[in-house]
Amino acid sequence: MKYNISLKYSICEVLDFLNSQINELSSTHNTKDISNILNNTAFKVSKYINSEELILEIKNLSEYVSNTFSELKNEESINEAKKRVLSCLNSITNYLSEDKIKFIDYKSDMDEYTSILIIKKVLNNFYEHIKAMYFDTVHGKANITKVQLDNIRIGNEYDVQRILFSLIKPIFTDAKMEVVEATGSTTVRYDIDIESCSTTIEVKCSRKSMTERSLNEEMGSDSFHYNRKNIIFFVYDKESIVSDIHSYHKTYNKNFDNKSIDIIIIQPIIL
């Protein structure tokens, strides 16, 4: 996009508006109706997008030469303007879709799709944090020394949960740990709960006494009882008990009972 733009509404609302404009213009074939739409397009876009240059371009693209002597030439001119404006609107939509993350207003809630993408990215790159925080060389002037960092070791899922929560909380300020909720005849505890995108992260950390079968049973029970739209299992498999990660993904990454289930396995990491 050659113009600097900012959005007056959330990225999803702007994309919905642009798509509605594209659909309306595309499905309109009467030249008088097309002309009315073209005359209002720039003004409507200005309600959603801040960019004087872009709005001016849409105005220019919307213009056409009226020919009072030839209805055919007049229709051709209007339809050419229609094509130009559609091309411009599609370009804006594609740009916003491809660079969606740039236009998120972090002061307000993100849409659910974007939220899940960010959560999964944090989880999948969990080891990058471990490496940068605990393994990489410490600056000579730092008060936190490498010796101190070497004394920190992940022993169980509560350690994993604490580190993971510290990464999630700055992005999703409504995130909470150890949320207890009654669901029918039983009570469940969500390790990390993010109400704004109806997501819970269930943290598992393998131990010497844990078997692959017991891990399966825990996740199966949690999937059934958890009352959240999105359930993400984060398995920190420090004991390497999972024999086939690909098989786990096929088994647990699914949708059922209006729930989306995902599993992310980090293996092996020693800390």
KOLMARRO-156073 format. One record per residue: residue number from 1; residue in one letter; chain; x, y, z of N, C-alpha, C in turn. Coordinates in steps of 0.05 Angstrom, whole numbers, plus 5000, padded with zeros to 4 digits. Layout:
<nodes>
num,residu,chaine,n.x,n.y,n.z,ca.x,ca.y,ca.z,c.x,c.y,c.z
NUM,A,A,X,Y,Z,X,Y,Z,X,Y,Z
...
</nodes>
This chain:
<nodes>
num,residu,chaine,n.x,n.y,n.z,ca.x,ca.y,ca.z,c.x,c.y,c.z
1,M,A,5017,4976,5000,5000,5000,5000,5018,5025,5000
2,K,A,5014,5042,4981,5032,5066,4977,5024,5088,4996
3,Y,A,5002,5087,5010,4993,5108,5028,4994,5098,5057
4,N,A,5001,5117,5074,4999,5111,5103,4970,5113,5112
5,I,A,4960,5092,5124,4932,5093,5133,4930,5085,5162
6,S,A,4909,5094,5175,4902,5085,5201,4872,5079,5202
7,L,A,4863,5063,5220,4836,5054,5221,4820,5068,5243
8,K,A,4795,5074,5237,4777,5087,5257,4761,5067,5273
9,Y,A,4761,5042,5263,4747,5020,5277,4766,4996,5278
10,S,A,4757,4975,5290,4773,4951,5292,4779,4940,5264
11,I,A,4800,4925,5262,4807,4913,5236,4785,4896,5224
12,C,A,4771,4881,5242,4749,4864,5232,4726,4880,5221
13,E,A,4719,4902,5235,4697,4919,5227,4703,4932,5200
14,V,A,4728,4941,5197,4736,4954,5172,4736,4934,5149
15,L,A,4745,4909,5153,4745,4889,5132,4716,4881,5125
16,D,A,4699,4879,5145,4671,4873,5140,4658,4895,5123
17,F,A,4664,4920,5129,4654,4942,5114,4664,4941,5085
18,L,A,4690,4937,5081,4701,4937,5054,4689,4914,5038
19,N,A,4686,4891,5050,4675,4868,5036,4646,4873,5028
20,S,A,4631,4886,5046,4603,4893,5039,4602,4912,5016
21,Q,A,4621,4932,5015,4622,4951,4993,4629,4937,4967
22,I,A,4648,4919,4968,4656,4904,4944,4633,4886,4934
23,N,A,4619,4873,4952,4597,4856,4944,4574,4873,4932
24,E,A,4568,4895,4944,4547,4913,4934,4553,4923,4906
25,L,A,4578,4933,4903,4585,4944,4877,4587,4922,4855
26,S,A,4598,4898,4863,4601,4876,4844,4574,4866,4834
27,S,A,4554,4865,4852,4528,4854,4845,4509,4874,4833
28,T,A,4517,4899,4830,4500,4919,4818,4507,4923,4789
29,H,A,4486,4922,4772,4491,4923,4743,4476,4946,4730
30,N,A,4457,4957,4743,4443,4981,4733,4462,5005,4735
31,T,A,4467,5019,4712,4486,5040,4712,4479,5063,4730
32,K,A,4453,5069,4733,4445,5090,4751,4452,5083,4780
33,D,A,4447,5058,4787,4453,5049,4815,4483,5048,4819
34,I,A,4498,5040,4799,4527,5040,4801,4538,5068,4806
35,S,A,4526,5087,4791,4535,5115,4793,4530,5125,4822
36,N,A,4507,5118,4833,4501,5127,4861,4521,5115,4881
37,I,A,4528,5090,4877,4547,5077,4895,4575,5090,4892
38,L,A,4583,5095,4867,4609,5107,4863,4611,5135,4875
39,N,A,4590,5150,4874,4589,5177,4885,4592,5177,4915
40,N,A,4585,5155,4928,4586,5154,4958,4609,5137,4969
41,T,A,4623,5123,4952,4643,5104,4961,4666,5118,4977
42,A,A,4677,5139,4966,4699,5153,4980,4690,5163,5007
43,F,A,4666,5175,5009,4656,5185,5034,4653,5162,5055
44,K,A,4642,5140,5046,4638,5117,5064,4664,5106,5074
45,V,A,4684,5104,5056,4710,5094,5064,4723,5112,5084
46,S,A,4719,5138,5081,4731,5158,5099,4720,5155,5128
47,K,A,4697,5142,5130,4685,5138,5157,4700,5116,5172
48,Y,A,4714,5099,5157,4728,5076,5169,4759,5078,5168
49,I,A,4769,5093,5148,4798,5094,5144,4808,5123,5143
50,N,A,4829,5128,5158,4842,5154,5158,4864,5155,5137
51,S,A,4860,5170,5115,4881,5174,5095,4870,5192,5073
52,E,A,4879,5217,5074,4869,5237,5055,4877,5229,5026
53,E,A,4901,5218,5024,4911,5210,4997,4894,5187,4985
54,L,A,4889,5168,5002,4873,5145,4993,4845,5153,4986
55,I,A,4832,5169,5002,4805,5178,4997,4804,5194,4971
56,L,A,4824,5211,4966,4826,5226,4941,4829,5208,4917
57,E,A,4845,5187,4920,4848,5168,4898,4821,5154,4892
58,I,A,4807,5146,4912,4781,5133,4907,4762,5152,4893
59,K,A,4762,5178,4901,4746,5198,4888,4753,5200,4859
60,N,A,4779,5201,4853,4788,5203,4825,4780,5178,4809
61,L,A,4784,5155,4821,4777,5130,4807,4747,5128,4802
62,S,A,4731,5141,4819,4702,5139,4816,4691,5157,4794
63,E,A,4707,5176,4785,4698,5195,4765,4696,5182,4738
64,Y,A,4677,5190,4722,4673,5180,4695,4662,5203,4678
65,V,A,4666,5200,4652,4657,5220,4633,4628,5214,4624
66,S,A,4610,5233,4629,4582,5229,4620,4580,5237,4591
67,N,A,4567,5219,4576,4563,5224,4547,4533,5226,4542
68,T,A,4523,5250,4539,4494,5254,4535,4485,5245,4507
69,F,A,4504,5241,4489,4496,5234,4462,4497,5204,4457
70,S,A,4509,5189,4475,4511,5160,4471,4508,5146,4497
71,E,A,4485,5132,4500,4479,5117,4524,4500,5094,4528
72,L,A,4508,5082,4505,4527,5060,4506,4554,5070,4517
73,K,A,4564,5093,4507,4589,5104,4516,4587,5112,4546
74,N,A,4564,5122,4553,4560,5129,4581,4562,5104,4599
75,E,A,4549,5082,4591,4550,5057,4607,4578,5047,4608
76,E,A,4593,5048,4586,4621,5039,4585,4638,5055,4605
77,S,A,4634,5081,4605,4649,5098,4623,4643,5092,4653
78,I,A,4618,5088,4659,4610,5081,4687,4621,5054,4695
79,N,A,4620,5035,4677,4630,5008,4683,4660,5007,4686
80,E,A,4674,5024,4671,4703,5026,4674,4710,5038,4702
81,A,A,4694,5057,4710,4698,5069,4737,4693,5048,4759
82,K,A,4672,5032,4754,4665,5010,4772,4689,4991,4775
83,K,A,4701,4983,4753,4724,4965,4754,4747,4977,4769
84,R,A,4752,5003,4765,4775,5016,4778,4771,5016,4808
85,V,A,4747,5024,4816,4741,5026,4845,4742,4998,4858
86,L,A,4731,4978,4845,4731,4951,4855,4760,4941,4859
87,S,A,4777,4947,4839,4805,4940,4841,4818,4953,4865
88,C,A,4812,4979,4869,4823,4993,4892,4814,4982,4918
89,L,A,4788,4977,4921,4777,4966,4946,4788,4938,4952
90,N,A,4792,4922,4931,4803,4895,4935,4833,4898,4944
91,S,A,4847,4917,4933,4875,4921,4941,4877,4929,4970
92,I,A,4859,4947,4979,4859,4955,5007,4853,4931,5025
93,T,A,4832,4916,5017,4824,4892,5033,4847,4872,5035
94,N,A,4860,4866,5012,4882,4847,5013,4905,4857,5030
95,Y,A,4911,4883,5029,4932,4894,5045,4926,4892,5075
96,L,A,4902,4899,5082,4894,4897,5110,4894,4868,5120
97,S,A,4885,4850,5103,4884,4821,5111,4912,4810,5114
98,E,A,4930,4817,5096,4957,4806,5097,4973,4818,5121
99,D,A,4969,4843,5127,4983,4856,5148,4965,4863,5172
100,K,A,4947,4844,5177,4926,4848,5197,4937,4856,5225
101,I,A,4960,4844,5232,4971,4848,5259,4979,4877,5263
102,K,A,4985,4892,5241,4994,4920,5243,4971,4938,5252
103,F,A,4946,4929,5247,4924,4947,5251,4907,4939,5275
104,I,A,4917,4922,5292,4903,4915,5316,4905,4938,5336
105,D,A,4882,4945,5347,4882,4965,5368,4885,4951,5395
106,Y,A,4909,4952,5407,4914,4937,5431,4900,4948,5455
107,K,A,4888,4972,5452,4873,4983,5475,4846,4970,5478
108,S,A,4837,4957,5457,4811,4944,5457,4815,4914,5453
109,D,A,4794,4899,5457,4797,4870,5453,4802,4863,5424
110,M,A,4820,4843,5420,4825,4833,5394,4803,4814,5386
111,D,A,4799,4810,5360,4779,4790,5352,4789,4762,5359
112,E,A,4771,4744,5361,4778,4717,5370,4799,4703,5352
113,Y,A,4796,4706,5326,4814,4692,5307,4843,4702,5312
114,T,A,4846,4728,5314,4873,4740,5318,4884,4732,5345
115,S,A,4867,4732,5365,4875,4724,5392,4887,4696,5393
116,I,A,4873,4677,5380,4882,4649,5380,4908,4647,5365
117,L,A,4911,4661,5343,4936,4661,5328,4960,4670,5345
118,I,A,4956,4691,5360,4977,4702,5378,4983,4682,5400
119,I,A,4963,4671,5412,4967,4652,5434,4983,4628,5424
120,K,A,4975,4617,5401,4989,4594,5390,5018,4601,5383
121,K,A,5023,4625,5374,5050,4633,5367,5067,4634,5392
122,V,A,5056,4645,5414,5071,4646,5439,5077,4618,5449
123,L,A,5057,4600,5448,5061,4573,5457,5081,4557,5440
124,N,A,5079,4560,5414,5097,4545,5396,5126,4554,5398
125,N,A,5130,4579,5407,5157,4590,5410,5165,4593,5439
126,F,A,5153,4578,5456,5159,4579,5485,5188,4575,5490
127,Y,A,5200,4556,5475,5229,4550,5480,5247,4574,5473
128,E,A,5238,4591,5454,5254,4614,5447,5256,4632,5472
129,H,A,5235,4634,5488,5237,4650,5512,5256,4636,5532
130,I,A,5253,4610,5536,5271,4596,5554,5300,4600,5547
131,K,A,5306,4597,5521,5333,4600,5511,5344,4628,5516
132,A,A,5328,4648,5509,5336,4676,5511,5339,4685,5541
133,M,A,5321,4675,5557,5321,4683,5585,5341,4669,5602
134,Y,A,5345,4643,5598,5361,4626,5616,5386,4615,5605
135,F,A,5387,4611,5579,5411,4598,5567,5431,4618,5554
136,D,A,5421,4640,5542,5438,4658,5528,5458,4672,5546
137,T,A,5479,4682,5535,5500,4696,5551,5489,4720,5565
138,V,A,5496,4723,5590,5487,4746,5606,5507,4769,5603
139,H,A,5497,4793,5599,5514,4817,5597,5531,4820,5623
140,G,A,5556,4828,5619,5574,4830,5642,5566,4850,5663
141,K,A,5549,4870,5655,5541,4891,5674,5514,4884,5687
142,A,A,5502,4862,5680,5476,4855,5690,5478,4846,5720
143,N,A,5457,4853,5735,5456,4844,5763,5448,4815,5765
144,I,A,5431,4806,5746,5423,4778,5745,5446,4763,5732
145,T,A,5458,4744,5746,5481,4730,5736,5473,4703,5723
146,K,A,5491,4693,5707,5486,4666,5695,5485,4645,5716
147,V,A,5499,4647,5738,5499,4628,5759,5471,4627,5772
148,Q,A,5459,4651,5776,5432,4652,5787,5412,4639,5768
149,L,A,5414,4644,5742,5396,4633,5722,5399,4603,5720
150,D,A,5424,4593,5723,5428,4565,5721,5416,4549,5744
151,N,A,5409,4563,5766,5396,4550,5789,5366,4546,5785
152,I,A,5355,4559,5764,5327,4557,5759,5322,4532,5742
153,R,A,5304,4515,5750,5298,4491,5735,5268,4486,5736
154,I,A,5256,4478,5714,5228,4471,5713,5225,4443,5725
155,G,A,5209,4442,5747,5205,4417,5760,5178,4404,5755
156,N,A,5157,4421,5752,5130,4411,5748,5113,4431,5732
157,E,A,5088,4424,5728,5071,4440,5711,5065,4468,5723
158,Y,A,5068,4471,5750,5064,4497,5762,5086,4517,5754
159,D,A,5110,4506,5750,5132,4523,5741,5127,4531,5712
160,V,A,5119,4513,5696,5113,4519,5668,5090,4539,5666
161,Q,A,5070,4535,5682,5046,4552,5683,5054,4581,5690
162,R,A,5072,4584,5709,5080,4611,5718,5095,4625,5696
163,I,A,5114,4611,5683,5129,4624,5661,5111,4631,5638
164,L,A,5094,4612,5631,5076,4616,5608,5056,4639,5614
165,F,A,5046,4641,5638,5027,4662,5645,5041,4690,5643
166,S,A,5066,4691,5650,5081,4717,5648,5084,4726,5619
167,L,A,5083,4707,5600,5084,4714,5572,5057,4722,5561
168,I,A,5036,4709,5571,5009,4714,5562,4997,4739,5573
169,K,A,5002,4745,5598,4989,4767,5613,4993,4794,5600
170,P,A,5017,4802,5590,5020,4828,5578,5003,4832,5553
171,I,A,4997,4810,5539,4982,4812,5514,4952,4811,5520
172,F,A,4944,4793,5538,4916,4790,5545,4914,4796,5575
173,T,A,4908,4821,5581,4908,4831,5608,4886,4819,5625
174,D,A,4866,4807,5612,4844,4794,5628,4850,4765,5634
175,A,A,4874,4756,5626,4882,4728,5632,4884,4723,5662
176,K,A,4875,4700,5671,4876,4693,5699,4886,4664,5703
177,M,A,4899,4659,5726,4908,4632,5732,4889,4619,5752
178,E,A,4888,4593,5750,4874,4577,5770,4845,4586,5774
179,V,A,4831,4588,5752,4803,4596,5752,4785,4572,5757
180,V,A,4769,4573,5778,4752,4551,5786,4723,4557,5777
181,E,A,4710,4537,5764,4683,4541,5754,4667,4516,5757
182,A,A,4642,4519,5766,4624,4497,5768,4611,4492,5741
183,T,A,4613,4467,5732,4600,4459,5706,4582,4435,5711
184,G,A,4557,4441,5716,4538,4420,5721,4543,4406,5747
185,S,A,4549,4381,5746,4552,4365,5771,4581,4365,5781
186,T,A,4599,4378,5767,4627,4377,5775,4639,4405,5775
187,T,A,4663,4408,5785,4678,4433,5786,4704,4429,5770
188,V,A,4711,4449,5753,4735,4447,5738,4753,4471,5745
189,R,A,4779,4467,5740,4799,4488,5745,4814,4493,5720
190,Y,A,4813,4518,5710,4827,4526,5686,4855,4536,5694
191,D,A,4876,4525,5682,4903,4534,5689,4907,4563,5682
192,I,A,4902,4569,5656,4904,4597,5647,4878,4602,5631
193,D,A,4863,4621,5640,4837,4627,5627,4836,4655,5616
194,I,A,4827,4657,5591,4826,4683,5577,4797,4687,5568
195,E,A,4782,4701,5584,4753,4704,5579,4747,4719,5553
196,S,A,4763,4739,5546,4758,4756,5523,4756,4740,5497
197,C,A,4770,4717,5495,4768,4700,5471,4759,4672,5478
198,S,A,4746,4669,5501,4735,4643,5509,4755,4620,5506
199,T,A,4779,4625,5517,4801,4606,5513,4813,4598,5540
200,T,A,4818,4572,5543,4833,4563,5567,4857,4548,5557
201,I,A,4879,4552,5571,4904,4537,5565,4909,4518,5588
202,E,A,4908,4493,5582,4913,4472,5602,4942,4463,5600
203,V,A,4957,4467,5621,4986,4462,5621,4992,4434,5633
204,K,A,5007,4419,5618,5016,4393,5627,5046,4392,5627
205,C,A,5058,4380,5647,5087,4376,5648,5092,4346,5655
206,S,A,5105,4332,5637,5109,4303,5643,5128,4299,5666
207,R,A,5124,4277,5680,5141,4270,5702,5148,4240,5700
208,K,A,5167,4232,5715,5177,4204,5713,5155,4184,5718
209,S,A,5136,4191,5736,5115,4172,5743,5092,4173,5723
210,M,A,5092,4192,5704,5070,4195,5685,5075,4177,5661
211,T,A,5053,4164,5652,5055,4148,5627,5040,4163,5605
212,E,A,5044,4154,5580,5030,4166,5558,5000,4161,5561
213,R,A,4992,4138,5571,4964,4132,5575,4951,4151,5595
214,S,A,4965,4156,5618,4953,4174,5638,4951,4202,5627
215,L,A,4969,4211,5610,4967,4237,5598,4943,4238,5580
216,N,A,4939,4217,5564,4915,4215,5547,4889,4218,5563
217,E,A,4888,4203,5586,4864,4203,5602,4859,4231,5614
218,E,A,4880,4245,5622,4876,4272,5633,4865,4291,5612
219,M,A,4876,4290,5588,4868,4308,5567,4840,4302,5558
220,G,A,4833,4276,5557,4806,4268,5549,4785,4278,5568
221,S,A,4791,4276,5594,4773,4285,5615,4770,4315,5614
222,D,A,4792,4329,5611,4791,4358,5610,4775,4369,5586
223,S,A,4779,4356,5563,4765,4364,5539,4735,4362,5543
224,F,A,4727,4341,5557,4698,4337,5561,4686,4357,5580
225,H,A,4700,4363,5602,4688,4379,5623,4692,4409,5619
226,Y,A,4713,4417,5605,4718,4446,5603,4697,4460,5586
227,N,A,4687,4482,5597,4665,4497,5585,4676,4522,5572
228,R,A,4694,4518,5552,4705,4540,5537,4704,4533,5507
229,K,A,4702,4554,5491,4701,4550,5462,4727,4540,5451
230,N,A,4749,4550,5461,4776,4543,5452,4792,4531,5475
231,I,A,4801,4506,5472,4816,4492,5492,4843,4485,5480
232,I,A,4865,4496,5492,4892,4490,5482,4907,4476,5503
233,F,A,4917,4452,5497,4934,4437,5514,4963,4443,5508
234,F,A,4977,4452,5529,5006,4458,5525,5021,4437,5541
235,V,A,5034,4419,5527,5048,4397,5540,5078,4402,5540
236,Y,A,5089,4406,5563,5118,4409,5566,5129,4381,5573
237,D,A,5137,4367,5553,5144,4338,5556,5173,4335,5564
238,K,A,5180,4343,5588,5208,4342,5596,5219,4314,5599
239,E,A,5201,4294,5603,5210,4267,5605,5207,4251,5579
240,S,A,5198,4265,5558,5195,4252,5531,5178,4227,5532
241,I,A,5155,4229,5544,5137,4205,5545,5120,4202,5521
242,V,A,5117,4224,5505,5101,4223,5481,5117,4211,5459
243,S,A,5108,4188,5449,5124,4173,5429,5120,4183,5401
244,D,A,5097,4195,5395,5091,4204,5368,5075,4230,5369
245,I,A,5089,4252,5367,5077,4278,5369,5057,4282,5346
246,H,A,5064,4274,5322,5046,4277,5299,5019,4263,5304
247,S,A,5021,4239,5316,4996,4224,5322,4979,4239,5342
248,Y,A,4991,4252,5362,4977,4267,5381,4962,4291,5368
249,H,A,4975,4304,5350,4963,4326,5336,4938,4317,5321
250,K,A,4940,4294,5307,4918,4284,5292,4895,4276,5310
251,T,A,4901,4266,5334,4881,4257,5353,4867,4279,5367
252,Y,A,4882,4299,5376,4870,4320,5393,4864,4346,5379
253,N,A,4876,4352,5356,4869,4377,5342,4843,4372,5326
254,K,A,4821,4380,5339,4795,4374,5326,4774,4393,5338
255,N,A,4750,4391,5326,4727,4406,5336,4705,4387,5343
256,F,A,4693,4391,5366,4670,4375,5374,4655,4389,5395
257,D,A,4629,4385,5396,4611,4396,5417,4615,4426,5419
258,N,A,4618,4440,5396,4622,4469,5395,4648,4478,5409
259,K,A,4667,4460,5410,4693,4466,5421,4715,4462,5401
260,S,A,4736,4479,5402,4759,4475,5385,4782,4466,5403
261,I,A,4793,4442,5397,4814,4431,5414,4841,4431,5398
262,D,A,4862,4441,5411,4888,4441,5400,4908,4432,5420
263,I,A,4930,4419,5410,4951,4410,5428,4978,4419,5417
264,I,A,4994,4430,5435,5021,4439,5428,5040,4424,5447
265,I,A,5060,4410,5436,5078,4394,5452,5107,4404,5448
266,I,A,5120,4411,5470,5148,4420,5469,5164,4397,5480
267,Q,A,5183,4386,5464,5198,4363,5472,5224,4361,5457
268,P,A,5246,4353,5471,5249,4356,5500,5263,4382,5507
269,I,A,5257,4392,5530,5271,4416,5539,5280,4411,5568
270,I,A,5305,4417,5573,5316,4412,5600,5322,4439,5612
271,L,A,5310,4445,5635,5314,4470,5649,5312,4466,5679
</nodes>
